[in-house]
Amino acid sequence: MGKIFWANIIVLFCLGVFLVPCLCQDDSDEPTTAVYIVTLRHTPSSHHFSEFRVGKNFEHGASERTTFHKPRNISRKHKRFGSHIARVHDSLLKKVLRGEKYLKLYSYHYLINGFAVLVTPQQADKIASRREVSNVVLDFSVRTATTHTPQFLGLPLGAWSQEGGFETAGEGVVIGFIDTGIDPTHPSFDDRNSEHPYPIPAHYSGLCEVTRDFPSGSCNRKLVGARHFAASAITRGIFNSSQDYASPFDGDGHGTHTASVAAGNHGIPVVVAGHHFGNASGMAPRSHIAVYKALYKSFGGFAADVVAAIDQAAQDGVDVVSLSITPNRRPPGVATFFNPIDMALLSAVKAGIFVVQAAGNTGPSPMSMASFSPWIYTVGAASHDRTYGNAMVLGNNVTIPGVGLAPGTDENQMYKLVHARHALKNDSSIAGDMYVAECQDASNFDQDLVKGNLLMCSYSIRFVLGLSTIKQALEAAKNLSAVGVVFYMDPFVIGFQLNPVPLNMPGIIISSTNDSKSLLQYYNSSLQIDEMSKRVTKFGAVATICGGLKANYGIVAPKIMYYSARGPDPEDTFPHEAEILKPNLVAPGNFIWAAWSSRGTDSVEFLGENFALMSGTSMAAPHVAGLAALIKQKFPNFSPAAIGSALSTTATLYDRSGGPIMAQRSYASPELNQSPATPFDMGSGFVNGSLALSPGLIFDSSYDDYMSFLCGINGSAPVVLNFTGQNCAVYNYTLYGPDLNLPSITIARLNQSRVVQRTVQNIGGNESYSVGWFAPYGVSVKVSPTHFYIGSGEKQVLSVSLNATINSTAASFGRIGLFGNQGHVVNIPVSVIVKIYQNLTMS
């Protein structure tokens, strides 16, 4: 009998750091209905694809004696099979719910055999009791969580040159984005900006919706498919078609941004607030984009819609899936891996699709990881070497740093500082308004006091919440003829990290509360106030604004950002089960310029702009999705695990100064609280897209390996059966986390000793390798063999012996390196948490 698993998970866009209130359901006399995701025991259509073995010549993307996946060509026969499955679903519902009201939202048939249906809990119990039903899960809500990074990653002279230059980098590869949609009018997605015409990807069979918001001609040879999924949201009565757009059009901005990071056209001018900030390019600028909108600005989204989007993307034939959604708490149950989204992605991996997911913005606490499964490639966020600084020089020669993409004042002149509260009209009735200092309404102020001076405004929590805006304050300052605006940070805004925002007049935001206090002390000490009237008779403080339009380069980078979610990644709520390394690696995610929707409202400060500067693991994940497309282009038969292996084993461990990559450890004052990053902060390291195209050796894993891993989890057999329809008894072996053939070794509990094995395969030319390592503290390590010769296409088994030398519960870290005589270096991080040297007993 099927069982109902209650999954109370809220998923966030990785860009957003702040949580929003949950939606409440109204009480009524009508029976309570909800959306349930139902899985049947029969296999979906994608499982009818078999894995196969292909021939020689790795340099041209083929393989020898390894498992890869067939190309996905969706024929009419398979589409008819999908229609047949949908009719089976309809028949089952009619049979079970005779004469009762219900609403089927989706039939899933490609990755999972199931459907989403709006029913009462009692009806859900009836469905779950059917023999052909394996699983019934309550739907859960989901919410939304570059100009220089190609150069920082070395792509123009590295990966792009290996693929024939930016004009062919990623060509023929389709990246599917599960996000907030796309603005098809943006030049980053135009297929006519090059003399080299885009080809039509023959293996892709997706459709392009046509609506008023997304008219005919929106898709092209660059943007090859676009659909939207909102049925689950519509049943709840919260979908606003005019605000959320019942089409693939992006009313948020997030989806347009992520798509252009991965695959935006090369050389698109970035002009914001009338200022030019360089030219933008995606990581794989010639890749094709397919959009599956399942997330919306006003309410986020729901798992039933996300699963439908994933299922459709796989059926259409995408090569890579990029997701920037993560749960804000761990899924309940036997293990985190058993949730509808991760299980659908497992089937996507079986179909040969490489899946990239953002790690989440829940750092820097340990075990804050929000992407769990070993078949998903999880990406954390790091900085890169470009920053935008601003500063103001006070009349006492003190320089105060800040942010703001703004021009400066006349560098040869000092201007008076006038606080908003000291510029109120004499007859103003709002002198007691605690928010008047936010400068939102010009009518409150005396223009004669402000004209030609610098207006000082308070940046309060209301700006963080969107109740007050910088644009409104700038508009007020312009109407008052101010020379510029200075925003100082309210002392109650603690630990808030501000992205540089565009200012269309001289201005600065003092982002530090301590620096803001220094500014106010100087200002107050320079005032002359009439003792009787208490009014200001002289404004003595002066300053000049340096401006923040010019980028600064050369800072120590990369660094792991404070918000990037951290490992270890326990399969449940306890660290002693953490044996999958997460994140897999880190990529640029901080201060990323990329395309923005013309009607995007996610950031008020970039409203109406064509580009936006954003930060988050949402920005890091599409960097890796684009780089994965470059690997897929060079090695079209690589399995998803092989692509992930190429990225991980070639990642760098050092910053640009040659020192270890540092990790920020505190939300407040992150630059003052940092230490060397561990694998639980950065996985294998910082992505290197150029080296990933020549990894030398790869670690491969198959769908059966992941199934054996799931079956090895204590008590998981019934859950595996419910989610996959497959019986663990058919697998002759089980794999535990450390035994998966991953390019990392993570052991949660080393009880005296353990031996693990890894199998590598040579995808390059003949090469001899030597093996070196340094052991985690409290552990001795031995790798055998220490030297080996491996021919092209051949495999080599490595045996790694680990022995505890102390009793400790503190995680420690080491590395194994494979050094080839042709220049290949393979990096394998080793993490051990609990170490038991000897069992102590007390009489």
Secondary structure as UniProt FT lines:
FT   STRAND          3..5
FT   STRAND          11..13
FT   TURN            14..15
FT   STRAND          34..40
FT   HELIX           45..48
FT   STRAND          52..53
FT   HELIX           58..60
FT   STRAND          67..68
FT   HELIX           76..96
FT   TURN            97..99
FT   STRAND          103..108
FT   STRAND          114..119
FT   HELIX           121..128
FT   TURN            131..132
FT   STRAND          133..138
FT   STRAND          141..142
FT   HELIX           149..152
FT   TURN            153..158
FT   HELIX           159..162
FT   TURN            163..164
FT   TURN            166..172
FT   STRAND          174..179
FT   TURN            184..185
FT   HELIX           187..189
FT   TURN            202..203
FT   TURN            216..217
FT   STRAND          223..228
FT   HELIX           231..235
FT   TURN            236..237
FT   HELIX           241..245
FT   HELIX           254..263
FT   TURN            266..267
FT   STRAND          268..272
FT   TURN            273..274
FT   STRAND          275..280
FT   TURN            285..286
FT   STRAND          288..293
FT   TURN            297..299
FT   STRAND          300..302
FT   HELIX           303..316
FT   STRAND          320..323
FT   STRAND          325..327
FT   TURN            336..337
FT   HELIX           340..350
FT   TURN            351..352
FT   STRAND          354..358
FT   TURN            363..364
FT   TURN            366..367
FT   TURN            374..375
FT   STRAND          377..382
FT   STRAND          386..388
FT   STRAND          390..394
FT   TURN            395..396
FT   STRAND          399..403
FT   TURN            411..412
FT   STRAND          415..419
FT   HELIX           420..423
FT   TURN            426..427
FT   TURN            431..432
FT   TURN            434..435
FT   HELIX           436..438
FT   HELIX           442..444
FT   HELIX           447..450
FT   TURN            451..452
FT   STRAND          454..459
FT   HELIX           461..464
FT   TURN            465..466
FT   HELIX           470..479
FT   TURN            480..481
FT   STRAND          484..489
FT   TURN            491..492
FT   STRAND          507..510
FT   HELIX           513..525
FT   STRAND          527..529
FT   TURN            531..533
FT   STRAND          536..539
FT   STRAND          542..545
FT   STRAND          551..553
FT   STRAND          559..560
FT   TURN            562..563
FT   HELIX           575..577
FT   STRAND          585..588
FT   STRAND          592..595
FT   TURN            598..599
FT   HELIX           604..606
FT   TURN            607..608
FT   STRAND          611..614
FT   HELIX           617..634
FT   TURN            636..637
FT   HELIX           640..649
FT   TURN            656..657
FT   STRAND          662..664
FT   HELIX           670..672
FT   STRAND          674..676
FT   HELIX           679..682
FT   TURN            683..684
FT   TURN            689..690
FT   HELIX           691..693
FT   STRAND          697..699
FT   HELIX           703..711
FT   TURN            714..715
FT   HELIX           717..724
FT   HELIX           728..730
FT   HELIX           737..739
FT   STRAND          745..751
FT   STRAND          753..762
FT   STRAND          767..774
FT   TURN            777..778
FT   STRAND          779..784
FT   STRAND          787..790
FT   TURN            792..793
FT   STRAND          795..804
FT   STRAND          812..820
FT   TURN            821..822
FT   STRAND          825..836
//
